[in-house]
Amino acid sequence: MGSAELLLISGLLLGAYAVYSFVSILLTNNTDKELLSWASGNEPEKSKSALINWSRPLVHQFTLQHALRIKNKKHRKKIERLILTAGLSRQLNVDEFIGLQIFWGIAFPGFLGVMNFALEAGLHPILFILFIPAGWMFPEFYARREKDSREVRMRADLPFFADLLALSTEAGLDFISAIQRIVDKAEGSTLGEELAIVLKDIKLGASRSTALRGLANRSDLMEITSFVAVLVDADATGASISQVLKDQSVQIRLERFVRAEKAGARASQLMLFPIIFFIVPAVFLVVFGPVAVNMVSGGFQ
């Protein structure tokens, strides 16, 4: 790439930043709190994603009104579930998420068109069509990645939390106080944040079983769903919570060990493909390459 093309790209990037800055100034002049609020009127938390924070003002200004017109209940239910299980419910609502899908569905092919014109790349028009669904799926891809990362962290924390709950209840604390003790100590933990929501729901008047089922619904993990079901049954029947927690801790660790064994077996199978297609040919080339060269050049004669 020549210096002229680099200068052109730099100019385009600076121009795009200037346009964004201008739009941001316009938005901040019009009551930031309203433009940066939810469609329901509540102010959201700042997202961990810089792209969401960058595009949120533009979504509220240009695409949120179109997102409100999408009334498909099945699609909205799917997005609501995805936001909940990805831990984004305090950062985004359904309308904002659909607004992001519309925005990036337009921005992806738009950016590709600008680059195609600037670099005179002559891209096929079908690429622009393919970038529309890619942009539409971009927020969903981000949410699913967050969901997978969140599940890994919660699976790692669950056995340790179950042990702490068992020890706390055996030491004489009731179940709610044991959860509060863990929440106070588990700062920054995903599962700790979810347990804090459970305590908040209970303080707001929800029953213990309802608050725990809400945890299972937000996590969407089989381990936590099973853990909650056992706790709810123990609470309903009056069984010893500490013994139930100890049994569940053992069961969770056993399931974790079995899952690790399956992952190891799967990894060994997956390693066969690079070994067969990359390592073995390289070894054959090193071992038999000189012999083949000697045969071709008449070294054996």
C-alpha positions as CSV (number, residue, x, y, z in Angstrom):
1,M,0.0,0.0,0.0
2,G,1.5,3.3,-1.1
3,S,1.8,6.5,0.9
4,A,-1.0,8.2,-1.1
5,E,-3.4,5.4,-0.1
6,L,-2.3,5.6,3.5
7,L,-2.9,9.4,3.5
8,L,-6.3,8.8,2.0
9,I,-7.3,6.3,4.6
10,S,-6.0,8.5,7.4
11,G,-8.0,11.4,5.9
12,L,-11.2,9.3,5.8
13,L,-10.7,8.2,9.4
14,L,-10.2,11.7,10.6
15,G,-13.2,12.8,8.6
16,A,-15.3,10.1,10.2
17,Y,-14.1,11.1,13.6
18,A,-15.0,14.7,12.9
19,V,-18.5,13.8,11.8
20,Y,-18.9,11.7,14.9
21,S,-17.7,14.5,17.1
22,F,-20.1,16.9,15.4
23,V,-23.0,14.6,16.0
24,S,-22.0,14.0,19.6
25,I,-22.0,17.8,20.2
26,L,-25.4,18.1,18.7
27,L,-26.7,15.3,21.0
28,T,-25.1,16.8,24.1
29,N,-26.8,20.1,23.4
30,N,-30.2,18.3,23.6
31,T,-30.5,17.1,27.2
32,D,-28.0,14.2,27.4
33,K,-30.1,12.4,30.0
34,E,-33.0,12.0,27.7
35,L,-31.0,11.0,24.7
36,L,-28.9,8.5,26.6
37,S,-31.8,7.0,28.5
38,W,-33.8,3.9,27.8
39,A,-36.9,3.8,25.8
40,S,-38.7,3.3,29.1
41,G,-37.1,6.4,30.6
42,N,-34.6,4.9,33.0
43,E,-30.9,5.6,32.6
44,P,-28.8,2.5,31.7
45,E,-25.4,1.5,33.1
46,K,-22.4,2.2,31.0
47,S,-21.6,-0.8,28.9
48,K,-18.3,-2.6,29.0
49,S,-18.2,-2.5,25.2
50,A,-16.7,0.8,23.7
51,L,-18.7,0.1,20.5
52,I,-22.0,0.1,22.3
53,N,-21.1,3.3,24.2
54,W,-20.0,4.9,20.9
55,S,-23.0,3.9,18.9
56,R,-25.7,4.4,21.6
57,P,-26.2,8.2,21.0
58,L,-26.5,7.6,17.3
59,V,-29.0,4.7,17.9
60,H,-31.1,7.0,20.1
61,Q,-31.0,9.8,17.5
62,F,-31.5,7.8,14.3
63,T,-32.6,4.2,14.6
64,L,-34.5,3.8,18.0
65,Q,-37.7,5.2,16.5
66,H,-37.5,2.5,13.8
67,A,-36.8,-0.2,16.4
68,L,-39.9,0.7,18.2
69,R,-41.9,-0.2,15.1
70,I,-40.7,-3.8,15.1
71,K,-43.5,-5.6,17.0
72,N,-42.5,-9.2,16.2
73,K,-43.2,-10.9,19.6
74,K,-41.0,-13.9,18.9
75,H,-38.0,-11.8,17.9
76,R,-38.4,-9.5,20.9
77,K,-38.8,-12.5,23.2
78,K,-35.6,-14.0,21.8
79,I,-33.7,-10.7,22.2
80,E,-35.0,-10.3,25.8
81,R,-33.9,-13.8,26.7
82,L,-30.5,-13.2,25.1
83,I,-30.0,-9.9,26.9
84,L,-31.0,-11.5,30.2
85,T,-28.7,-14.5,30.0
86,A,-25.8,-12.4,28.7
87,G,-25.9,-10.2,31.8
88,L,-26.7,-7.1,29.7
89,S,-30.1,-6.3,31.1
90,R,-28.8,-3.4,33.1
91,Q,-26.9,-2.0,30.0
92,L,-29.4,-2.5,27.2
93,N,-33.1,-3.1,26.7
94,V,-34.9,-4.8,23.8
95,D,-35.5,-1.5,21.9
96,E,-31.9,-0.4,22.1
97,F,-30.7,-3.8,21.1
98,I,-32.9,-3.8,18.0
99,G,-31.8,-0.2,17.3
100,L,-28.2,-1.4,17.4
101,Q,-29.0,-4.2,14.9
102,I,-30.5,-1.6,12.5
103,F,-27.6,0.8,13.0
104,W,-24.9,-1.7,12.4
105,G,-26.9,-3.3,9.5
106,I,-26.6,0.0,7.8
107,A,-23.1,1.0,9.1
108,F,-21.3,-2.2,7.9
109,P,-22.2,-1.9,4.2
110,G,-21.9,1.9,4.4
111,F,-18.3,1.8,5.7
112,L,-17.5,-0.9,3.1
113,G,-18.9,1.4,0.4
114,V,-16.8,4.4,1.5
115,M,-13.7,2.3,1.6
116,N,-14.5,0.8,-1.8
117,F,-15.0,4.3,-3.3
118,A,-11.9,5.7,-1.7
119,L,-9.5,2.8,-2.6
120,E,-11.2,2.1,-6.0
121,A,-11.3,-1.6,-5.0
122,G,-14.1,-2.5,-7.4
123,L,-15.8,-4.8,-4.9
124,H,-18.7,-6.9,-6.1
125,P,-22.1,-5.6,-5.1
126,I,-23.0,-8.9,-3.5
127,L,-20.5,-8.1,-0.7
128,F,-22.5,-5.1,0.3
129,I,-25.6,-7.2,0.5
130,L,-23.8,-9.8,2.6
131,F,-22.6,-7.1,5.0
132,I,-26.2,-6.1,5.8
133,P,-27.0,-9.3,7.7
134,A,-23.4,-9.3,9.1
135,G,-24.1,-5.9,10.7
136,W,-27.5,-6.9,11.9
137,M,-26.0,-10.0,13.6
138,F,-23.1,-8.1,15.1
139,P,-24.9,-7.1,18.4
140,E,-26.2,-10.7,18.8
141,F,-22.7,-12.1,18.2
142,Y,-21.4,-9.8,21.0
143,A,-24.2,-10.8,23.3
144,R,-23.6,-14.5,22.7
145,R,-19.9,-14.1,23.3
146,E,-20.7,-12.3,26.6
147,K,-23.1,-15.1,27.5
148,D,-20.5,-17.8,26.9
149,S,-17.9,-15.9,28.9
150,R,-20.3,-15.4,31.7
151,E,-21.2,-19.1,31.8
152,V,-17.5,-20.1,32.1
153,R,-17.0,-17.7,35.0
154,M,-20.2,-18.9,36.8
155,R,-19.3,-22.6,36.4
156,A,-15.9,-21.9,37.9
157,D,-17.3,-20.0,40.9
158,L,-20.2,-22.4,41.7
159,P,-18.4,-25.2,43.6
160,F,-16.4,-22.6,45.7
161,F,-19.6,-20.7,46.5
162,A,-21.5,-23.9,47.4
163,D,-18.7,-24.8,49.8
164,L,-18.7,-21.3,51.4
165,L,-22.5,-21.4,51.8
166,A,-22.3,-24.9,53.4
167,L,-19.6,-23.7,55.8
168,S,-21.5,-20.5,56.7
169,T,-24.7,-22.3,57.4
170,E,-22.9,-25.0,59.5
171,A,-21.3,-22.1,61.5
172,G,-24.8,-21.0,62.5
173,L,-25.7,-18.4,59.9
174,D,-29.1,-18.6,58.2
175,F,-29.2,-19.0,54.4
176,I,-29.8,-15.3,53.7
177,S,-27.0,-14.1,56.0
178,A,-24.7,-16.7,54.4
179,I,-25.4,-15.3,51.0
180,Q,-24.9,-11.8,52.2
181,R,-21.5,-12.8,53.7
182,I,-20.4,-14.3,50.3
183,V,-21.6,-11.3,48.4
184,D,-19.6,-9.0,50.6
185,K,-16.4,-11.0,50.0
186,A,-16.9,-11.9,46.3
187,E,-16.4,-8.5,44.8
188,G,-16.2,-8.6,41.0
189,S,-17.5,-12.1,40.8
190,T,-20.3,-12.8,38.2
191,L,-22.0,-15.3,40.5
192,G,-21.6,-12.9,43.4
193,E,-23.3,-10.2,41.5
194,E,-26.2,-12.6,40.7
195,L,-26.5,-13.5,44.4
196,A,-26.6,-9.8,45.2
197,I,-29.6,-9.5,42.9
198,V,-31.2,-12.5,44.7
199,L,-30.8,-10.6,48.0
200,K,-32.2,-7.4,46.5
201,D,-35.3,-9.3,45.2
202,I,-35.9,-10.8,48.6
203,K,-35.5,-7.3,50.3
204,L,-38.1,-6.0,47.8
205,G,-40.6,-8.6,48.9
206,A,-40.0,-11.6,46.7
207,S,-40.1,-15.0,48.3
208,R,-36.8,-16.9,48.6
209,S,-37.9,-19.5,46.1
210,T,-39.0,-16.8,43.6
211,A,-35.6,-15.0,44.0
212,L,-33.7,-18.2,43.5
213,R,-35.7,-19.2,40.4
214,G,-34.9,-15.8,39.0
215,L,-31.2,-16.6,39.5
216,A,-31.7,-19.9,37.5
217,N,-33.5,-18.0,34.8
218,R,-30.8,-15.4,34.4
219,S,-28.0,-17.9,34.4
220,D,-29.5,-20.4,32.0
221,L,-27.0,-23.0,33.3
222,M,-28.0,-26.6,34.0
223,E,-25.7,-26.7,37.1
224,I,-27.3,-23.6,38.6
225,T,-30.8,-24.7,37.7
226,S,-30.3,-28.0,39.4
227,F,-28.7,-26.3,42.4
228,V,-31.6,-23.9,42.8
229,A,-34.2,-26.7,42.4
230,V,-32.6,-28.6,45.2
231,L,-32.5,-25.5,47.5
232,V,-36.1,-24.7,46.7
233,D,-37.2,-28.3,47.5
234,A,-35.1,-28.3,50.8
235,D,-36.7,-24.9,51.8
236,A,-40.2,-26.2,51.1
237,T,-39.7,-29.5,52.9
238,G,-37.7,-28.1,55.9
239,A,-34.6,-30.2,55.2
240,S,-31.2,-29.2,56.5
241,I,-29.8,-26.5,54.1
242,S,-26.2,-27.1,55.2
243,Q,-26.4,-30.8,54.4
244,V,-28.0,-30.1,51.1
245,L,-25.3,-27.6,50.2
246,K,-22.6,-30.0,51.1
247,D,-24.1,-32.7,48.9
248,Q,-24.6,-30.3,46.1
249,S,-21.0,-29.1,46.4
250,V,-19.8,-32.7,46.0
251,Q,-22.1,-33.3,43.1
252,I,-21.0,-30.1,41.3
253,R,-17.4,-31.0,41.6
254,L,-18.0,-34.5,40.3
255,E,-19.9,-33.0,37.3
256,R,-17.0,-30.6,36.7
257,F,-14.5,-33.4,36.8
258,V,-16.6,-35.4,34.3
259,R,-16.9,-32.4,32.0
260,A,-13.1,-31.8,32.1
261,E,-12.6,-35.5,31.1
262,K,-14.9,-35.1,28.2
263,A,-13.2,-31.9,27.1
264,G,-9.8,-33.6,27.3
265,A,-11.1,-36.6,25.2
266,R,-12.6,-34.2,22.6
267,A,-9.3,-32.2,22.5
268,S,-7.3,-35.3,21.7
269,Q,-9.6,-36.2,18.9
270,L,-9.4,-32.7,17.4
271,M,-5.6,-32.9,17.5
272,L,-5.7,-35.7,15.0
273,F,-6.6,-33.4,12.2
274,P,-3.6,-31.0,12.4
275,I,-1.4,-34.0,13.1
276,I,-2.5,-35.8,10.0
277,F,-2.8,-32.9,7.6
278,F,0.1,-30.7,8.8
279,I,2.7,-32.4,11.0
280,V,2.8,-35.9,9.3
281,P,3.3,-34.4,5.8
282,A,6.1,-32.1,7.2
283,V,7.8,-35.1,8.7
284,F,7.6,-37.1,5.5
285,L,9.0,-34.2,3.6
286,V,12.0,-33.9,5.9
287,V,12.7,-37.7,6.0
288,F,12.0,-38.6,2.4
289,G,12.8,-35.3,0.7
290,P,16.5,-35.8,0.3
291,V,15.9,-39.4,-0.9
292,A,13.5,-38.1,-3.6
293,V,16.0,-35.4,-4.6
294,N,18.7,-38.0,-5.0
295,M,16.5,-40.3,-7.0
296,V,15.5,-37.5,-9.4
297,S,19.1,-36.3,-9.8
298,G,20.3,-39.8,-10.4
299,G,22.1,-40.2,-7.1
300,F,21.5,-43.9,-6.9
301,Q,23.0,-44.7,-10.3
